[in-house]
Amino acid sequence: MPQRAEALMMTARRGSRGAPSQRAEALPGHRILILHRQLDELSVLVGTLAAAGYDVRTRRLGVGEASPPADMVPDLLLVQPGTGPGAVVSIPSILMPTEAELAAGGPGLSAHDDILVRPLRTAEVLARVAAVLGRLPDPAVARFREPARRRPDLPDRVVFEAELALRIGMAVPLQAPPGAVLVMALDRIREINMVFGYPAGDAALAEAARRLQSCLSAGELLARIGTDTFALALDGIAGPAEAEARGVEMVRRLRTARIGGGEILQLGVVAGISLFPSDAREPEGLLRRASLALQEARNAGAGQVRLFRPDSQPLQRRVLLSRDLHTAIERGELILHYQPQIMLRTGAICGVEALLRWYHPEFGAVPPASFIPLAAEAGLMSAIGRNTLAVACAQAAAWQQAGYPPMRMAVNLSPHEFYSESLVEDVARILREADLEPHWLELEITEAMPLDDLAGAIRIMGELKRIGVSLAVDDFGTGWSSLAYLRHFPLDRLKIDRSFTRDVTRTADAAAITRTVIGLSGDLDVACLAEGIEETEQLDWLRSQGCGEGQGYLISRPMAADGITRLLDLQHGRTPDGPGLQAPPG
């Protein structure tokens, strides 16, 4: 038998012959909840405790009642054996066995703070109850023990978690129905503060709180856990459908708020929901999962409500990827693959495009569309971009040093990299360190890149051209393309976006646009390359229209450097002994 259980049994048997030797003063005002099945001494026990000034409630288990409201969360439980699992999270408890039940022992004895052996004796009951309560610190949440709608203010996150812990602790022994935690964000409060002033934002938050309180049943809890975020603890939820229905109704009521002067403002409300006990059994876990669901709702747009779904949580993956991205370079997880670019008439390789790949030890291959935005958010694009450019230039120089004919190395520039003050200096330094002539490097800027500072963009392009680097516009035809821009930019190549290449043999519009771009490149005296060639019919059509270069899966998928080396060997009839970087795992 565990030492704690044995000590409690010895203390209980001593107590059965009289009250503890040390007297403890009763602590009136504390709440006591008696959990029982069929307790013969119930009325006497209740009378004894009530006469001592305690607020006493009883609950007969097996009746299937809902969990108690917030103003009934007890300071102490008196538990008849067989009415609960033993431990009750965050709530002190005294077990009330008979002598026979005590002698039988069991694993639940050590989970309680003390034992009262039945039949009960008045002096012993009062002494042991007072002793257990006397060890309690002053409740941090006492002023929030009233029902939420009677409070002039709202609890914060700390108090909400404390109250939630008490509710969770009581839910199992009370055989209560499941509950839910709902986290709701008013995403436009910051805009309201900036446009109408902070008093308007405060008024909108106060109005939102009043409306949420009107949605609560007796005893349910509302808290403000962030600048524009509320949390609610909902009782007696029959299942996910009911939880979602209540969330939808609350969001509907909070879509707009009226502020001083009669302005009606959109609040941009979204909500996420987690369920107890299926999603988590502790406050932090319930709040975290509700917040994950909230982010999914936010991604779906204003007015949306989402339940936590453990089988589909892209946000969890996103958070983990963002965390691991910081060390991915040092661990060698970010590598380059290269996609060949060919002359369409001859099929000869004229260049390669360096494409960044991330092989994560847990998630495997992570597509650039997933991790590039994370890198931008984390401020890592400059470091990743410099590393990418250095590896690509070193590889291009290695092929040349191995005796292969020089070819173009194309590297994408993100908007953050393009507008970096050190871009030109970094490019020049990397070229020197790689011993690569500048004209073999082509930097690609996407047409989706913002051009708010047109003069600045022209200046940067001019500086890059002065050190000898080639420039290309990627995804041409999808963004700001116009003759007004193109005639100012010192470009060397237009890359037709894959969306047009895909449809050149299917739709007249795509064919007309692609034909126009090919003609425009000739008029501007720049090269033209079609991306995304996947079908023979597309290749034949592009050749017939005079497009000079192309790349795509029909020609070759992106591959590690040693794969490109083998293609070069085949093209030039060489033994495959050229340089190459290590292929990715798997």
Secondary structure, 3 states (H helix, E strand, C coil): CCHHHHHHHHHHHHHHCCCCCCCCCCCCCCEEEEEECCCCCHHHHHHHHHHCCCEEEEEECCCCCCCCCHHHCCCEEEECCCCCCCCCCCCCEEECCEHHHHHHCCCCHHHCCEECCECCCHHHHHHHHHHHHHCCCCCCCHHHCCCHHHCCCCCCHHHHHHHHHHHHHHHCCCCCCCEEEEEEEECCHHHHHHHHCHHHHHHHHHHHHHHHHHCCCCCCEEEEEECCEEEEEECCCCCHHHHHHHHHHHHHHCCEEECCCCCEEECCEEEEEEEECCCCCCHHHHHHHHHHHHHHHHHHCCCCEEECCCCCCHHHHHHHHHHHHHHHCCCCCEEEEEEEEEECCCCCEEEEEEEEEEEECCCEEECHHHHHHHHHHCCCHHHHHHHHHHHHHHHHHHHHHCCCCCCEEEEEECHHHHCCCCHHHHHHHHHHHHCCCHHHEEEEEECCCCCCCHHHHHHHHHHHHHCCCEEEEEEECCCCCCHHHHCCCCCCEEEECHHHHHHCCCCHHHHHHHHHHHHHHHHHCCEEEECCCCCHHHHHHHHHCCCCEECCCCCCCCECHHHHHHHHHHHHCCCCCCCCCCCCCC
